Amino acid sequence: MDASPEALPEKRAHPRFELGPGVFAVVKSDGETLGEVLNVSEGGLALKYVAGLGTRLPKGTLDVFATKGVSYLIDVPVRTVSDFEIPNNVDFSTIRLRRMGVAFENLTQAQRQSLRDFIKENRAN
């Protein structure tokens, strides 16, 4: 018997927050992936990007910024934990969208505080 996703216990160590519109991230390594941030926690974030305009990067750094905010994050060390295609709900669109999940790694105390401030300033819920 398979349990529905709603019935499964939460495995994340940190609560995840939805963000307001206009929050973007750039994942950097050998290449760059620019996407819209979907949600964030103190452990990582998820972003949506256009397939073909970014690549899966096993490790790198991340910059996060909000078009309406004053706080931002620069050169945060991350590793990619997931990257998969998501449905595009626009009829007749040839654009393929992907969702990338990254985990933060070895944050300094200053980076942790900046992340908390960023979440507080930009969270939608």
Secondary structure, DSSP 4 states (H G I P E B T S, - for coil): -PPPGGGSPP--SS--EEB-SSEEEEEESSSEEEEEEEEE-SSEEEEEEETTS----SEEEEEEEESS-S-EEEEEEEEEEEEEEE---STT----EEEEEEEE-S--HHHHHHHHHHHHHHB--
